[in-house]
Amino acid sequence: MSGQFVLPPMTKPINEVRIDMTPDRNLPLRILWAYRDECDCLWSDNTNGSEPMNPLLIAMNEDQRQRALILDRAIARLSR
């Protein structure tokens, strides 16, 4: 073993997000949308697209889903 930690695959690659930081009324929404997009990146321990079996990955994916719900509510409120 080389001693390097290798992350498991994800269902969607995380983008290096560049947020338009123009100081206008939509700045908070652009920031939230960028973080919300990353919530769709889930961990996997296989390549066939099925749910992971690893308990740590299952917990991490559940955290992603919980973050998505919170961000969806915040985006909805700010979008009014």
BAVEXLO-68586 format. One record per atom (N, C-alpha, C): residue number from 1; atom name; z, y, x. Coordinates in steps of 0.05 Angstrom, whole numbers. Layout:
BEGIN
{k:NUM a:CA up:Z north:Y east:X}
...
This chain:
BEGIN
{k:1 a:N up:0 north:-24 east:17}
{k:1 a:CA up:0 north:0 east:0}
{k:1 a:C up:0 north:25 east:18}
{k:2 a:N up:-15 north:44 east:10}
{k:2 a:CA up:-19 north:68 east:27}
{k:2 a:C up:4 north:88 east:24}
{k:3 a:N up:21 north:85 east:5}
{k:3 a:CA up:43 north:104 east:1}
{k:3 a:C up:35 north:128 east:-17}
{k:4 a:N up:10 north:129 east:-25}
{k:4 a:CA up:1 north:151 east:-43}
{k:4 a:C up:5 north:142 east:-72}
{k:5 a:N up:14 north:161 east:-88}
{k:5 a:CA up:18 north:156 east:-116}
{k:5 a:C up:-9 north:162 east:-130}
{k:6 a:N up:-18 north:143 east:-146}
{k:6 a:CA up:-43 north:146 east:-161}
{k:6 a:C up:-36 north:148 east:-190}
{k:7 a:N up:-44 north:170 east:-203}
{k:7 a:CA up:-40 north:173 east:-231}
{k:7 a:C up:-57 north:155 east:-248}
{k:8 a:N up:-48 north:145 east:-270}
{k:8 a:CA up:-64 north:129 east:-288}
{k:8 a:C up:-86 north:146 east:-301}
{k:9 a:N up:-106 north:133 east:-312}
{k:9 a:CA up:-128 north:148 east:-325}
{k:9 a:C up:-118 north:162 east:-350}
{k:10 a:N up:-134 north:182 east:-358}
{k:10 a:CA up:-128 north:197 east:-382}
{k:10 a:C up:-152 north:194 east:-401}
{k:11 a:N up:-147 north:198 east:-427}
{k:11 a:CA up:-168 north:196 east:-447}
{k:11 a:C up:-188 north:219 east:-445}
{k:12 a:N up:-180 north:241 east:-434}
{k:12 a:CA up:-196 north:264 east:-431}
{k:12 a:C up:-187 north:278 east:-406}
{k:13 a:N up:-206 north:287 east:-388}
{k:13 a:CA up:-197 north:300 east:-364}
{k:13 a:C up:-184 north:327 east:-370}
{k:14 a:N up:-164 north:334 east:-354}
{k:14 a:CA up:-152 north:360 east:-357}
{k:14 a:C up:-170 north:381 east:-343}
{k:15 a:N up:-177 north:401 east:-357}
{k:15 a:CA up:-194 north:422 east:-346}
{k:15 a:C up:-177 north:442 east:-331}
{k:16 a:N up:-187 north:452 east:-309}
{k:16 a:CA up:-174 north:474 east:-296}
{k:16 a:C up:-180 north:499 east:-312}
{k:17 a:N up:-162 north:506 east:-329}
{k:17 a:CA up:-167 north:527 east:-349}
{k:17 a:C up:-166 north:555 east:-336}
{k:18 a:N up:-185 north:570 east:-342}
{k:18 a:CA up:-185 north:598 east:-334}
{k:18 a:C up:-183 north:614 east:-360}
{k:19 a:N up:-162 north:628 east:-364}
{k:19 a:CA up:-157 north:643 east:-388}
{k:19 a:C up:-166 north:671 east:-384}
{k:20 a:N up:-182 north:681 east:-403}
{k:20 a:CA up:-189 north:709 east:-403}
{k:20 a:C up:-164 north:725 east:-409}
{k:21 a:N up:-154 north:740 east:-390}
{k:21 a:CA up:-129 north:754 east:-393}
{k:21 a:C up:-133 north:784 east:-400}
{k:22 a:N up:-155 north:790 east:-413}
{k:22 a:CA up:-159 north:816 east:-423}
{k:22 a:C up:-136 north:824 east:-441}
{k:23 a:N up:-124 north:847 east:-436}
{k:23 a:CA up:-100 north:854 east:-453}
{k:23 a:C up:-108 north:864 east:-480}
{k:24 a:N up:-115 north:846 east:-498}
{k:24 a:CA up:-121 north:853 east:-525}
{k:24 a:C up:-104 north:836 east:-545}
{k:25 a:N up:-108 north:840 east:-570}
{k:25 a:CA up:-91 north:826 east:-590}
{k:25 a:C up:-95 north:796 east:-590}
{k:26 a:N up:-116 north:786 east:-579}
{k:26 a:CA up:-121 north:756 east:-579}
{k:26 a:C up:-111 north:743 east:-554}
{k:27 a:N up:-99 north:757 east:-535}
{k:27 a:CA up:-89 north:745 east:-511}
{k:27 a:C up:-69 north:722 east:-516}
{k:28 a:N up:-49 north:726 east:-533}
{k:28 a:CA up:-30 north:704 east:-538}
{k:28 a:C up:-44 north:679 east:-550}
{k:29 a:N up:-64 north:683 east:-567}
{k:29 a:CA up:-79 north:661 east:-578}
{k:29 a:C up:-95 north:646 east:-557}
{k:30 a:N up:-107 north:661 east:-539}
{k:30 a:CA up:-123 north:647 east:-518}
{k:30 a:C up:-105 north:630 east:-500}
{k:31 a:N up:-81 north:640 east:-494}
{k:31 a:CA up:-62 north:625 east:-478}
{k:31 a:C up:-54 north:599 east:-493}
{k:32 a:N up:-47 north:603 east:-518}
{k:32 a:CA up:-38 north:579 east:-534}
{k:32 a:C up:-61 north:559 east:-538}
{k:33 a:N up:-86 north:569 east:-542}
{k:33 a:CA up:-108 north:550 east:-545}
{k:33 a:C up:-113 north:534 east:-519}
{k:34 a:N up:-109 north:547 east:-496}
{k:34 a:CA up:-113 north:533 east:-471}
{k:34 a:C up:-92 north:510 east:-468}
{k:35 a:N up:-67 north:516 east:-474}
{k:35 a:CA up:-46 north:496 east:-473}
{k:35 a:C up:-51 north:474 east:-494}
{k:36 a:N up:-60 north:482 east:-518}
{k:36 a:CA up:-65 north:463 east:-539}
{k:36 a:C up:-87 north:444 east:-532}
{k:37 a:N up:-107 north:454 east:-519}
{k:37 a:CA up:-130 north:437 east:-510}
{k:37 a:C up:-119 north:414 east:-492}
{k:38 a:N up:-101 north:421 east:-475}
{k:38 a:CA up:-90 north:400 east:-456}
{k:38 a:C up:-73 north:379 east:-471}
{k:39 a:N up:-64 north:385 east:-495}
{k:39 a:CA up:-49 north:365 east:-510}
{k:39 a:C up:-66 north:342 east:-519}
{k:40 a:N up:-92 north:345 east:-518}
{k:40 a:CA up:-110 north:323 east:-525}
{k:40 a:C up:-115 north:304 east:-502}
{k:41 a:N up:-104 north:310 east:-479}
{k:41 a:CA up:-107 north:293 east:-455}
{k:41 a:C up:-83 north:273 east:-456}
{k:42 a:N up:-89 north:249 east:-463}
{k:42 a:CA up:-68 north:228 east:-465}
{k:42 a:C up:-71 north:208 east:-442}
{k:43 a:N up:-48 north:197 east:-434}
{k:43 a:CA up:-48 north:177 east:-413}
{k:43 a:C up:-56 north:150 east:-423}
{k:44 a:N up:-68 north:134 east:-405}
{k:44 a:CA up:-77 north:107 east:-412}
{k:44 a:C up:-70 north:89 east:-389}
{k:45 a:N up:-65 north:63 east:-395}
{k:45 a:CA up:-62 north:44 east:-373}
{k:45 a:C up:-84 north:23 east:-374}
{k:46 a:N up:-106 north:30 east:-388}
{k:46 a:CA up:-129 north:12 east:-390}
{k:46 a:C up:-154 north:29 east:-391}
{k:47 a:N up:-176 north:16 east:-391}
{k:47 a:CA up:-202 north:30 east:-392}
{k:47 a:C up:-217 north:24 east:-418}
{k:48 a:N up:-205 north:9 east:-436}
{k:48 a:CA up:-219 north:2 east:-461}
{k:48 a:C up:-213 north:21 east:-484}
{k:49 a:N up:-197 north:41 east:-480}
{k:49 a:CA up:-191 north:61 east:-500}
{k:49 a:C up:-168 north:53 east:-519}
{k:50 a:N up:-156 north:30 east:-515}
{k:50 a:CA up:-134 north:23 east:-533}
{k:50 a:C up:-108 north:37 east:-524}
{k:51 a:N up:-88 north:37 east:-541}
{k:51 a:CA up:-63 north:50 east:-535}
{k:51 a:C up:-50 north:37 east:-511}
{k:52 a:N up:-36 north:53 east:-494}
{k:52 a:CA up:-23 north:41 east:-471}
{k:52 a:C up:0 north:22 east:-478}
{k:53 a:N up:6 north:5 east:-460}
{k:53 a:CA up:29 north:-14 east:-464}
{k:53 a:C up:53 north:-5 east:-448}
{k:54 a:N up:49 north:11 east:-428}
{k:54 a:CA up:70 north:21 east:-411}
{k:54 a:C up:89 north:39 east:-426}
{k:55 a:N up:115 north:34 east:-428}
{k:55 a:CA up:133 north:50 east:-444}
{k:55 a:C up:134 north:80 east:-434}
{k:56 a:N up:132 north:84 east:-408}
{k:56 a:CA up:132 north:112 east:-398}
{k:56 a:C up:107 north:127 east:-408}
{k:57 a:N up:84 north:114 east:-408}
{k:57 a:CA up:60 north:128 east:-417}
{k:57 a:C up:61 north:132 east:-447}
{k:58 a:N up:72 north:113 east:-462}
{k:58 a:CA up:75 north:117 east:-491}
{k:58 a:C up:93 north:141 east:-497}
{k:59 a:N up:115 north:144 east:-482}
{k:59 a:CA up:133 north:167 east:-486}
{k:59 a:C up:119 north:193 east:-478}
{k:60 a:N up:104 north:193 east:-456}
{k:60 a:CA up:90 north:217 east:-448}
{k:60 a:C up:69 north:226 east:-468}
{k:61 a:N up:55 north:206 east:-480}
{k:61 a:CA up:35 north:213 east:-500}
{k:61 a:C up:48 north:223 east:-526}
{k:62 a:N up:71 north:212 east:-533}
{k:62 a:CA up:86 north:222 east:-556}
{k:62 a:C up:94 north:251 east:-551}
{k:63 a:N up:103 north:257 east:-527}
{k:63 a:CA up:110 north:285 east:-520}
{k:63 a:C up:86 north:303 east:-523}
{k:64 a:N up:63 north:294 east:-515}
{k:64 a:CA up:38 north:310 east:-517}
{k:64 a:C up:33 north:315 east:-547}
{k:65 a:N up:36 north:295 east:-564}
{k:65 a:CA up:31 north:298 east:-593}
{k:65 a:C up:51 north:318 east:-605}
{k:66 a:N up:76 north:317 east:-596}
{k:66 a:CA up:96 north:336 east:-607}
{k:66 a:C up:90 north:364 east:-598}
{k:67 a:N up:81 north:368 east:-573}
{k:67 a:CA up:73 north:394 east:-563}
{k:67 a:C up:50 north:405 east:-580}
{k:68 a:N up:31 north:387 east:-586}
{k:68 a:CA up:7 north:395 east:-601}
{k:68 a:C up:16 north:406 east:-629}
{k:69 a:N up:34 north:392 east:-642}
{k:69 a:CA up:43 north:401 east:-668}
{k:69 a:C up:56 north:429 east:-667}
{k:70 a:N up:73 north:433 east:-647}
{k:70 a:CA up:86 north:459 east:-644}
{k:70 a:C up:66 north:481 east:-638}
{k:71 a:N up:47 north:475 east:-620}
{k:71 a:CA up:27 north:495 east:-614}
{k:71 a:C up:8 north:501 east:-638}
{k:72 a:N up:2 north:480 east:-653}
{k:72 a:CA up:-15 north:484 east:-677}
{k:72 a:C up:-1 north:503 east:-697}
{k:73 a:N up:25 north:500 east:-700}
{k:73 a:CA up:40 north:518 east:-718}
{k:73 a:C up:40 north:547 east:-708}
{k:74 a:N up:44 north:550 east:-682}
{k:74 a:CA up:45 north:577 east:-670}
{k:74 a:C up:17 north:590 east:-672}
{k:75 a:N up:-4 north:574 east:-667}
{k:75 a:CA up:-31 north:585 east:-669}
{k:75 a:C up:-38 north:593 east:-698}
{k:76 a:N up:-29 north:577 east:-717}
{k:76 a:CA up:-34 north:583 east:-745}
{k:76 a:C up:-20 north:609 east:-753}
{k:77 a:N up:4 north:613 east:-744}
{k:77 a:CA up:19 north:637 east:-750}
{k:77 a:C up:6 north:662 east:-738}
{k:78 a:N up:-2 north:660 east:-713}
{k:78 a:CA up:-14 north:683 east:-699}
{k:78 a:C up:-43 north:689 east:-709}
{k:79 a:N up:-56 north:669 east:-722}
{k:79 a:CA up:-83 north:672 east:-731}
{k:79 a:C up:-85 north:686 east:-758}
{k:80 a:N up:-62 north:691 east:-771}
{k:80 a:CA up:-62 north:703 east:-798}
{k:80 a:C up:-72 north:731 east:-797}
